[in-house]
Amino acid sequence: AEIDTVEKLAKLVPCEHEDLLNVTLRLLLNLSFDTGLRSKMVQADLLPKLTTLL
């Protein structure tokens, strides 16, 4: 069951702890293959946060 996973992960981006950020980004990448979760990522304003990390 989905329990606001994307919203909780969005709070961790950006993060000062490099290992935590790395694991969070990898998890978000895996979750992004689900169209529903991908749209939640857009709604959670993750795209601007992710582009600042580039």
SERO-4910 file (N, C-alpha, C, O; in steps of 0.05 Angstrom, whole numbers):
BEGIN
 pado doro    nc1    nc2    nc3   cac1   cac2   cac3    cc1    cc2    cc3    oc1    oc2    oc3
  Ala    A     17    -24      0      0      0      0     17     25      0     38     26     13
  Glu    A      9     45    -14     23     70    -15     17     86     10     -6     90     17
  Ile    A     38     95     23     34    111     48     50    137     45     67    144     62
  Asp    A     43    152     25     56    178     19     86    175     17    101    192     27
  Thr    A     95    154      4    124    148      2    138    171    -13    159    181     -4
  Val    A    127    180    -35    140    201    -50    141    227    -34    162    241    -34
  Glu    A    120    234    -20    120    258     -4    142    257     18    155    277     24
  Lys    A    144    233     30    165    230     51    193    232     40    211    243     52
  Leu    A    197    220     16    223    221      4    230    249     -6    253    257     -5
  Ala    A    210    264    -14    214    291    -24    226    309     -2    241    328     -8
  Lys    A    220    303     23    231    318     46    261    314     49    275    330     61
  Leu    A    271    292     38    299    285     40    317    297     18    341    293     18
  Val    A    304    310     -1    319    322    -23    317    352    -21    294    362    -21
  Pro    A    338    367    -20    366    358    -17    372    351     11    357    357     30
  Cys    A    394    337     15    403    328     41    433    331     43    447    327     24
  Glu    A    443    339     66    471    343     70    487    317     72    511    316     67
  His    A    473    296     79    486    270     82    487    256     55    467    248     44
  Glu    A    511    254     44    514    244     16    504    216     12    491    210     -8
  Asp    A    508    198     32    499    171     29    468    169     29    456    155     13
  Leu    A    456    185     47    426    185     48    415    197     22    395    186     12
  Leu    A    427    218     12    418    230    -13    420    210    -36    402    208    -53
  Asn    A    443    196    -37    448    176    -58    427    154    -58    416    147    -79
  Val    A    421    143    -35    401    122    -32    373    133    -39    357    119    -53
  Thr    A    367    157    -30    341    169    -36    337    173    -66    316    167    -77
  Leu    A    358    183    -80    356    188   -108    353    162   -124    338    160   -143
  Arg    A    367    141   -115    364    115   -128    336    103   -125    325     92   -143
  Leu    A    325    107   -101    298     97    -96    278    113   -112    259    101   -124
  Leu    A    281    139   -114    263    155   -131    265    147   -160    245    146   -174
  Leu    A    289    140   -169    293    131   -197    277    106   -201    262    103   -221
  Asn    A    279     87   -183    264     62   -186    234     66   -185    219     54   -200
  Leu    A    225     83   -167    196     89   -165    186    104   -189    162    103   -195
  Ser    A    203    118   -203    194    135   -225    184    118   -249    172    129   -267
  Phe    A    190     92   -249    180     75   -271    150     70   -268    138     60   -287
  Asp    A    139     75   -245    110     73   -241     97    100   -248    104    120   -236
  Thr    A     78    100   -267     67    125   -276     53    141   -254     54    165   -253
  Gly    A     39    126   -237     25    140   -215     44    154   -196     40    176   -188
  Leu    A     65    139   -189     85    151   -171    101    173   -184    109    193   -171
  Arg    A    105    171   -210    119    192   -225    103    218   -224    114    239   -221
  Ser    A     77    215   -228     60    240   -227     60    251   -198     58    276   -195
  Lys    A     61    234   -178     63    244   -151     89    259   -146     90    279   -131
  Met    A    110    251   -159    136    265   -157    134    293   -169    145    312   -158
  Val    A    119    295   -191    115    321   -203     98    339   -185    104    362   -181
  Gln    A     77    327   -173     60    342   -155     74    350   -129     68    371   -117
  Ala    A     94    335   -121    109    341    -97    132    361   -102    149    366    -85
  Asp    A    132    372   -126    153    392   -134    181    381   -132    199    396   -123
  Leu    A    185    356   -139    211    344   -138    229    353   -161    254    354   -159
  Leu    A    217    359   -184    233    366   -208    252    390   -203    275    388   -210
  Pro    A    242    412   -192    261    434   -187    283    427   -167    306    435   -171
  Lys    A    276    411   -147    296    402   -128    317    385   -141    341    387   -136
  Leu    A    308    367   -159    327    349   -172    345    364   -192    369    357   -195
  Thr    A    334    384   -206    350    398   -225    372    415   -211    393    420   -224
  Thr    A    368    423   -187    388    438   -173    412    420   -165    434    430   -160
  Leu    A    407    394   -165    429    375   -158    446    369   -182    467    356   -179
  Leu    A    438    377   -206    454    370   -230    480    386   -231    495    383   -249
***
